[in-house]
């Protein structure tokens, strides 16, 4: 085992840490906002939209993320230049930052997963609180803002942190579309020294440390409101 190669790979991988964090955190935020909105639509069973989302999500949940990414990359790279020429745009596909494609795909994945997470939490919600809110004249919007969202936020914290870890690992697919992240950055030195095992070990260590940090952040945020209310 070449420990010097592991250290070199660690240094290279850490250089691309901001890329991996962007590719995981931005989809988490987008997925949380959209997922919450879609979950509320399905929870309140809004006509047409609820049924439409149910069909779309049932289809998309069965497709692997890597397959969606490859197909989207091939289709987008083939059609974008043709569309740009037709519309006389000066930009071409090679000028576009490939990170945007990763963010869009992972945001879609996070939206689907978090919609089910929020919907599951809403189904477990104590409906007597909703009846009490209606009895004092609160509108649906006021009920969501004052009663549902504060409780849903604390209940979903562990699940959101877990989803962030999942997105962190999925961001390693960025190398498929030539985006250099922690994994592909760690492999840079291995291409000349052929120390691929050491490079993979270094990347695994970085991902492992990041996962522990995110998990501890979730524990801290989860316990903080309990401490304020005199809990544990």
C-alpha positions as CSV (number, residue, x, y, z in Angstrom):
1,X,0.0,0.0,0.0
2,X,1.4,3.4,-1.1
3,X,0.5,5.8,1.7
4,X,2.2,8.7,0.0
5,X,-0.2,8.2,-3.0
6,X,-3.2,8.2,-0.7
7,X,-2.1,11.5,0.8
8,X,-1.6,13.0,-2.7
9,X,-5.0,11.7,-3.8
10,X,-6.6,13.2,-0.6
11,X,-5.1,16.6,-1.4
12,X,-6.3,16.5,-5.0
13,X,-9.8,15.3,-4.0
14,X,-10.2,18.0,-1.3
15,X,-9.5,20.6,-3.9
16,X,-12.8,19.7,-5.6
17,X,-14.8,19.6,-2.4
18,X,-16.7,22.8,-3.3
19,X,-17.9,21.1,-6.5
20,X,-19.3,18.1,-4.7
21,X,-21.0,20.2,-2.1
22,X,-22.6,22.3,-4.8
23,X,-23.8,19.2,-6.7
24,X,-25.4,17.8,-3.6
25,X,-26.6,20.8,-1.5
26,X,-28.3,22.7,-4.3
27,X,-30.4,19.7,-5.4
28,X,-31.3,19.2,-1.7
29,X,-32.7,22.7,-1.4
30,X,-34.5,22.6,-4.7
31,X,-35.9,19.1,-4.0
32,X,-37.0,20.2,-0.5
33,X,-39.0,23.2,-1.8
34,X,-40.6,21.3,-4.7
35,X,-41.0,18.1,-2.7
36,X,-42.9,20.0,0.0
37,X,-45.1,21.7,-2.5
38,X,-45.9,18.5,-4.3
39,X,-46.5,16.6,-1.0
40,X,-49.0,19.3,0.1
41,X,-50.8,19.0,-3.3
42,X,-51.1,15.2,-2.9
43,X,-52.0,15.5,0.8
44,X,-54.9,17.9,0.1
45,X,-55.7,15.9,-3.0
46,X,-56.0,18.8,-5.3
47,X,-58.0,17.8,-8.4
48,X,-56.0,16.7,-11.5
49,X,-52.6,17.8,-10.1
50,X,-52.6,15.1,-7.4
51,X,-53.4,12.3,-9.8
52,X,-51.0,13.6,-12.4
53,X,-48.1,13.7,-9.9
54,X,-48.9,10.2,-8.7
55,X,-48.6,8.8,-12.2
56,X,-45.4,10.8,-13.1
57,X,-43.6,9.9,-9.9
58,X,-44.6,6.2,-10.2
59,X,-42.9,6.2,-13.6
60,X,-39.8,8.1,-12.7
61,X,-39.1,6.2,-9.4
62,X,-38.3,3.1,-11.4
63,X,-35.6,4.7,-13.6
64,X,-32.0,4.6,-12.3
65,X,-30.4,8.1,-11.9
66,X,-27.3,7.1,-13.9
67,X,-29.6,6.1,-16.8
68,X,-31.5,9.4,-16.7
69,X,-28.2,11.3,-16.6
70,X,-26.7,9.5,-19.6
71,X,-29.8,9.8,-21.7
72,X,-30.2,13.5,-20.8
73,X,-26.6,14.2,-21.6
74,X,-26.8,12.4,-25.0
75,X,-30.1,14.1,-26.0
76,X,-29.1,17.5,-24.7
77,X,-25.6,17.4,-26.4
78,X,-27.2,16.4,-29.7
79,X,-30.2,18.7,-29.8
80,X,-28.8,21.8,-28.2
81,X,-26.4,22.7,-30.9
82,X,-29.0,22.1,-33.6
83,X,-31.5,24.4,-31.7
84,X,-28.8,27.0,-31.2
85,X,-28.0,27.1,-34.9
86,X,-31.7,27.3,-35.8
87,X,-32.3,30.1,-33.4
88,X,-28.9,31.8,-34.2
89,X,-27.7,31.6,-30.6
90,X,-23.9,32.2,-30.2
91,X,-23.6,29.7,-27.4
92,X,-22.9,26.0,-28.0
93,X,-23.1,22.9,-25.9
94,X,-19.3,22.9,-25.2
95,X,-19.7,26.4,-23.7
96,X,-22.2,25.2,-21.0
97,X,-21.1,24.2,-17.5
98,X,-21.9,20.5,-17.2
99,X,-22.6,21.0,-13.5
100,X,-26.0,22.5,-14.4
101,X,-27.0,19.2,-16.0
102,X,-26.0,17.2,-12.9
103,X,-27.9,19.7,-10.6
104,X,-31.1,19.4,-12.7
105,X,-31.0,15.6,-12.7
106,X,-30.2,15.3,-9.0
107,X,-32.8,18.0,-8.2
108,X,-35.4,15.9,-10.0
109,X,-34.3,12.8,-8.0
110,X,-34.4,14.7,-4.7
111,X,-37.8,16.1,-5.5
112,X,-39.3,12.6,-6.1
113,X,-37.8,11.2,-2.9
114,X,-38.6,14.1,-0.7
115,X,-42.1,14.4,-1.9
116,X,-42.7,10.9,-0.6
117,X,-40.9,11.8,2.6
118,X,-43.0,14.8,3.3
119,X,-46.2,13.1,2.2
120,X,-45.5,10.2,4.7
121,X,-45.0,12.7,7.5
122,X,-48.2,14.6,6.5
123,X,-50.2,11.3,6.6
124,X,-49.0,10.8,10.2
125,X,-50.0,14.3,11.1
126,X,-52.5,14.7,13.9
127,X,-55.7,15.7,12.0
128,X,-57.3,17.0,15.2
129,X,-54.9,20.0,14.9
130,X,-56.3,20.7,11.4
131,X,-59.8,20.5,12.7
132,X,-58.9,22.8,15.6
133,X,-57.4,25.3,13.2
134,X,-60.5,25.3,11.0
135,X,-62.7,25.8,14.0
136,X,-61.0,29.0,14.9
137,X,-61.2,30.3,11.4
138,X,-57.7,29.7,10.0
139,X,-57.4,29.4,6.3
140,X,-55.6,26.5,4.6
141,X,-52.6,28.7,3.9
142,X,-52.5,29.9,7.5
143,X,-52.8,26.4,8.8
144,X,-49.9,25.2,6.7
145,X,-47.7,28.1,7.7
146,X,-48.4,28.3,11.4
147,X,-49.2,24.6,12.3
148,X,-48.0,22.2,9.7
149,X,-44.6,23.6,8.5
150,X,-43.0,24.2,12.0
151,X,-43.7,20.6,13.1
152,X,-42.8,19.2,9.7
153,X,-39.5,20.9,9.7
154,X,-38.3,19.3,12.9
155,X,-39.7,15.9,12.0
156,X,-38.0,15.9,8.6
157,X,-34.5,17.0,9.7
158,X,-33.0,13.5,10.1
159,X,-34.5,12.5,6.8
160,X,-33.2,15.6,5.0
161,X,-29.7,14.9,6.3
162,X,-30.0,11.3,5.1
163,X,-31.1,12.6,1.7
164,X,-28.1,15.0,1.6
165,X,-25.8,12.0,2.2
166,X,-27.5,10.1,-0.6
167,X,-27.1,13.1,-3.0
168,X,-23.5,13.4,-1.9
169,X,-22.8,9.9,-3.1
170,X,-24.8,10.3,-6.3
171,X,-22.8,13.4,-7.2
172,X,-19.9,11.0,-7.9
173,X,-21.8,10.4,-11.2
174,X,-20.5,13.8,-12.3
175,X,-17.5,12.2,-13.9
176,X,-19.8,10.6,-16.5
177,X,-20.4,14.1,-18.0
178,X,-16.8,15.2,-17.6
179,X,-17.3,17.2,-14.3
180,X,-14.4,16.9,-12.0
181,X,-15.5,16.3,-8.4
182,X,-14.0,14.6,-5.4
183,X,-13.9,11.1,-7.0
184,X,-12.5,12.1,-10.4
185,X,-10.2,14.6,-8.7
186,X,-8.7,11.9,-6.5
187,X,-8.0,9.8,-9.6
188,X,-5.9,12.6,-11.3
189,X,-2.6,11.4,-9.7
190,X,-3.5,7.8,-10.3
191,X,-3.5,8.2,-14.1
192,X,0.3,8.7,-14.0
193,X,1.3,6.6,-11.0
194,X,-1.2,3.8,-11.6
195,X,-2.1,3.9,-7.9
196,X,-5.9,3.5,-8.5
197,X,-6.6,1.6,-5.3
198,X,-5.0,4.3,-3.2
199,X,-7.0,7.0,-5.0
200,X,-10.3,5.2,-4.5
201,X,-9.4,4.8,-0.8
202,X,-8.7,8.5,-0.5
203,X,-12.0,9.4,-2.2
204,X,-13.8,7.0,0.1
205,X,-12.2,8.6,3.2
206,X,-13.4,12.1,2.1
207,X,-16.9,10.9,1.4
208,X,-17.0,9.1,4.8
209,X,-15.9,12.2,6.7
210,X,-18.4,14.4,4.9
211,X,-21.2,11.9,5.7
212,X,-20.2,11.9,9.4
213,X,-20.2,15.7,9.5
214,X,-23.7,15.9,7.8
215,X,-25.0,13.3,10.2
216,X,-23.7,15.2,13.2
217,X,-25.2,18.4,11.9
218,X,-28.6,16.6,11.7
219,X,-28.2,15.4,15.3
220,X,-27.4,18.9,16.5
221,X,-30.3,20.6,14.7
222,X,-32.7,17.8,15.9
223,X,-31.7,18.1,19.5
224,X,-31.5,21.9,19.6
225,X,-35.3,22.6,19.6
226,X,-35.8,19.9,22.3
227,X,-33.2,21.6,24.5
228,X,-35.0,25.0,24.1
229,X,-38.3,23.4,25.2
230,X,-36.6,21.8,28.2
231,X,-36.2,18.4,26.6
232,X,-33.1,16.2,26.4
